[in-house]
């Protein structure tokens, strides 16, 4: 299920925009071999967009995705992000990246040591032209590709960085064919400020959106002709709503009767949450992440094969508004 939409006010060709994408932020936590299996299972079930960043996996995740992309590059789109540089290769970091991952799971003192020291060598707000150029070349090399579809500024805060020279560099990179489109991957508040103050940086905007955190509703008409990518449809919302329903059989029965679905089933709840995010952003991309193949299959199919109807999704959102107003965040 794919639809083609233009990215307005940006040069280049129209490209197909997949409905659903896989977020790669946790890949290195499962090891390289399993990470490749997860990527392959996502592709096999129909996922055609993959989201990564220089920072993910302390700089290792792009190379894992690159290995997966090698025989499939023309069949998928890719986002990578810059602005948070991965830490230097210290001895502490080598423990985390090597066989030490097993140690970190079971030895709290080792895990605490890594968590204590790694933040000291991470560089954030790296948005100079030099940062953008260096990270772009590194990302191209690690991903094993000649171009990046969407190149985003990671956790960018509008108004805190000079952007004219950066925009010029990114536009030149588009003309050179190294990236197709560029934009922001940050909080919705930063996106809204950037749309007002630095719209040239906002050809693509990526932020969190869920049935409990309805950030999509905050956007003005300025976002109408920009590609919107959302993530976090399940994060927090799944556990909160699941706990709410499990607290009372009457609630589960009421929601199940209203929706003509089994709301005690975790796959049904996940399908409702994911499809809410799709309905809220019908021309964009929804990202999800998972660490096992069954969850990847269920999540992707729930969107691509539409396990629930738009009417059921609408009623689900209304039930959340009615019964969970104390934790619902809306404009």
C-alpha positions in Angstrom: 0.0 0.0 0.0 2.0 3.0 -1.2 0.9 6.5 -2.3 2.9 9.1 -4.2 2.9 12.7 -2.8 5.0 15.6 -3.7 7.3 17.4 -1.3 6.4 21.0 -2.1 8.7 23.9 -2.5 11.7 21.6 -2.9 13.5 20.8 -6.1 13.7 17.2 -7.3 11.6 14.4 -8.6 8.4 13.0 -7.1 9.1 9.8 -5.2 6.8 7.2 -3.8 6.1 7.7 -0.1 5.6 4.4 1.8 2.8 4.4 4.4 4.9 2.7 7.1 8.5 2.7 8.0 10.8 0.9 10.4 12.7 2.8 13.1 16.2 1.5 13.6 17.1 3.2 16.9 17.3 -0.1 18.9 19.0 -2.4 16.4 22.4 -2.6 18.0 20.9 -3.7 21.3 20.0 -7.1 19.8 23.4 -7.7 18.0 24.2 -7.4 14.3 23.0 -10.8 13.2 19.6 -10.5 14.8 19.3 -6.9 13.7 19.7 -7.9 10.0 17.0 -10.6 10.5 14.7 -7.9 11.9 15.3 -5.6 8.9 14.7 -8.5 6.5 11.5 -9.5 8.3 10.3 -5.9 8.0 11.0 -5.8 4.3 9.4 -9.2 3.7 6.1 -8.0 5.2 6.0 -4.9 3.1 7.9 -2.2 4.9 9.7 0.1 2.4 11.1 2.9 4.5 13.9 2.8 7.1 14.8 5.5 9.6 18.2 5.8 11.2 20.6 8.5 12.6 24.3 9.0 13.0 23.8 8.8 16.7 22.0 5.5 16.9 23.9 2.6 18.2 26.8 4.9 19.1 27.4 5.2 15.3 27.1 1.5 14.5 23.5 1.3 13.3 24.0 2.9 9.9 26.5 0.3 8.9 24.0 -2.5 9.9 21.3 -0.8 7.8 23.8 -0.4 5.0 24.5 -4.1 4.9 20.8 -4.8 4.6 20.3 -2.1 1.9 22.9 -3.4 -0.4 20.7 -5.6 -2.6 17.5 -3.5 -2.0 18.5 0.1 -2.2 16.3 1.0 -5.2 13.3 -0.6 -3.5 13.2 1.5 -0.4 13.5 5.0 1.0 15.9 6.0 3.8 16.0 8.7 6.4 19.1 9.5 8.4 19.7 12.4 10.8 22.6 14.5 12.0 23.2 16.9 14.8 24.0 14.5 17.6 27.4 13.0 17.0 28.0 9.5 18.3 30.6 9.3 21.1 34.3 8.7 20.6 35.5 5.1 20.6 36.6 4.9 24.2 37.4 1.7 26.1 34.1 2.0 27.9 32.3 2.2 24.6 34.1 -0.8 23.1 32.8 -2.9 26.0 29.2 -1.8 25.1 29.7 -2.5 21.4 31.4 -5.9 21.6 30.8 -9.1 23.5 30.3 -6.9 26.5 26.6 -6.4 25.6 25.9 -9.6 27.4 27.8 -8.4 30.4 25.9 -5.2 30.4 22.6 -7.0 30.6 23.5 -8.9 33.8 26.1 -6.8 35.6 24.5 -3.6 36.9 27.9 -2.0 37.8 29.1 -2.4 34.2 25.9 -1.0 32.8 26.0 1.9 35.2 29.7 2.6 34.2 28.8 2.8 30.5 25.7 5.0 31.2 27.8 7.3 33.3 30.7 7.9 30.9 29.1 7.8 27.4 27.1 11.0 27.8 30.3 12.9 28.5 31.6 12.3 25.0 28.4 12.9 23.0 28.3 16.1 21.0 24.8 17.6 20.5 23.7 20.6 18.5 26.2 19.9 15.8 24.5 21.9 13.0 27.4 23.8 11.4 28.0 23.4 7.7 31.2 21.4 8.6 29.1 19.1 10.8 26.5 18.6 8.1 29.1 17.9 5.4 31.2 15.5 7.6 28.1 13.6 8.8 26.7 13.4 5.3 29.8 11.8 3.9 30.0 9.4 6.8 26.4 8.4 6.5 26.7 7.8 2.7 29.7 5.6 3.4 28.2 3.7 6.3 24.9 3.2 4.5 26.7 2.1 1.3 24.7 4.4 -0.9 25.1 7.3 -3.3 22.1 9.3 -1.9 19.9 9.7 1.1 16.2 10.2 0.6 15.5 12.3 3.7 18.3 14.0 5.6 17.1 15.5 8.8 18.4 17.8 11.5 18.3 15.7 14.7 16.7 17.5 17.8 17.1 20.9 16.2 15.9 23.9 18.1 14.8 26.8 15.9 16.4 30.1 16.4 19.4 28.8 18.2 21.7 28.2 15.2 22.5 30.3 12.1 20.7 28.5 9.3 21.3 30.4 6.1 24.6 28.8 5.3 23.3 25.4 6.3 20.3 25.7 4.0 22.6 26.7 1.2 24.8 23.6 1.8 21.8 21.3 2.0 20.3 22.8 -1.2 23.7 22.2 -3.0 23.7 18.6 -1.7 20.3 18.1 -3.3 21.5 19.5 -6.6 24.5 17.2 -6.4 22.2 14.2 -5.9 23.6 13.3 -2.5 20.3 13.9 -0.8 16.8 14.2 -2.2 15.0 16.2 0.6 16.0 17.7 3.9 14.1 18.8 7.0 13.8 18.4 10.8 13.5 15.4 13.1 12.7 17.1 16.5 9.9 18.0 18.9 6.7 19.3 17.6 7.3 22.6 19.4 10.6 23.1 17.6 8.9 22.1 14.4 6.3 24.8 14.8 8.9 27.4 15.7 10.9 26.5 12.6 7.9 26.6 10.4 7.4 30.2 11.5 11.1 31.3 11.6 13.1 29.0 9.3 10.6 27.5 6.8 13.4 26.6 4.3 14.6 24.0 6.7 11.2 22.3 6.9 10.6 20.5 3.7 10.3 17.3 5.7 9.2 17.3 9.4 9.3 14.4 11.8 7.9 14.3 15.3 6.0 12.1 17.8 2.3 11.6 17.4 -0.1 9.3 19.1 -3.7 9.0 20.3 -2.6 10.3 23.7 -0.1 12.9 22.4 -1.9 14.5 19.5 0.9 16.7 18.2 -0.4 16.4 14.6 -3.3 18.6 15.7 -1.0 21.4 16.7 0.3 22.0 13.2 -0.9 25.0 11.2 -1.6 25.2 7.5 2.2 25.9 7.1 2.7 22.2 7.2 0.2 21.4 4.4 2.7 21.0 1.6 5.5 19.3 3.6 6.1 15.7 4.0 5.2 14.7 7.6 6.8 11.6 9.3 5.5 10.6 12.7 6.7 8.2 15.3 5.8 7.1 18.8 2.3 5.8 18.1 2.8 3.0 20.5 5.4 4.4 22.9 3.7 5.1 26.2 0.2 5.1 24.7 0.1 1.2 24.5 1.1 0.6 28.1 -1.2 3.4 29.4 -4.3 2.3 27.5 -3.6 -1.3 28.2 -3.3 -0.7 31.9 -6.5 1.4 31.9 -8.5 -1.4 30.2 -7.0 -4.1 32.4 -8.1 -2.2 35.5 -11.8 -3.1 34.9 -13.6 -5.8 32.9 -16.5 -3.3 32.4 -14.1 -1.0 30.5 -12.8 -3.8 28.3 -16.3 -4.9 27.6 -17.6 -1.4 26.9 -14.8 -0.6 24.4 -15.1 -4.0 22.8 -18.8 -3.7 22.3 -18.4 -0.1 21.0 -15.8 -1.0 18.5 -16.9 -4.6 17.7 -13.4 -5.7 18.5 -11.6 -7.6 21.3 -9.9 -4.8 23.1 -8.3 -7.2 25.5 -6.2 -8.5 22.7 -2.8 -6.7 22.5 -2.6 -7.0 18.7 -6.0 -5.3 18.3 -4.9 -2.4 20.6 -1.6 -2.0 18.7 -3.5 -2.0 15.4 -5.9 0.7 16.7 -3.0 2.9 17.9 -1.0 2.5 14.7 -3.9 3.2 12.4 -4.9 6.2 14.4 -1.5 7.7 13.6 -1.9 6.7 9.9 -5.4 8.4 9.8 -3.9 11.5 11.4 -1.2 11.7 8.7 -2.7 10.2 5.6 -0.1 11.5 3.1 2.9 10.8 5.2 4.9 8.0 6.8 4.3 6.3 10.2 7.4 4.8 11.9 7.4 2.0 14.3 10.1 -0.1 16.0 10.2 -3.7 17.4 12.7 -6.2 18.6 11.1 -9.4 17.4 9.9 -10.6 14.1 6.4 -11.5 15.2 5.8 -8.0 16.5 7.2 -6.5 13.3 4.9 -8.6 11.2 1.8 -7.8 13.2 2.5 -4.1 13.3 3.2 -3.8 9.6 0.3 -5.9 8.6 -2.1 -4.0 10.8 -1.4 -0.9 8.7 -0.8 -2.4 5.3 -3.7 -4.8 5.4 -6.0 -2.6 7.5 -7.0 -4.9 10.3 -9.4 -2.1 11.6 -11.6 0.3 9.7 -11.4 4.1 9.7 -14.7 4.2 11.5 -13.4 1.9 14.3 -10.3 4.1 14.6 -12.4 7.2 14.9 -14.6 5.6 17.6 -11.4 4.5 19.4 -10.1 8.0 19.5 -13.4 9.2 20.9 -13.4 6.5 23.6 -9.9 7.7 24.6 -11.2 11.3 24.8 -14.2 10.3 26.9 -12.5 7.9 29.3 -8.9 9.1 29.6 -9.1 12.9 29.5 -6.6 13.3 32.4 -3.7 11.9 30.4 -4.7 13.1 26.9 -2.5 15.8 25.6 -4.1 18.0 22.9 -3.6 21.5 21.7 
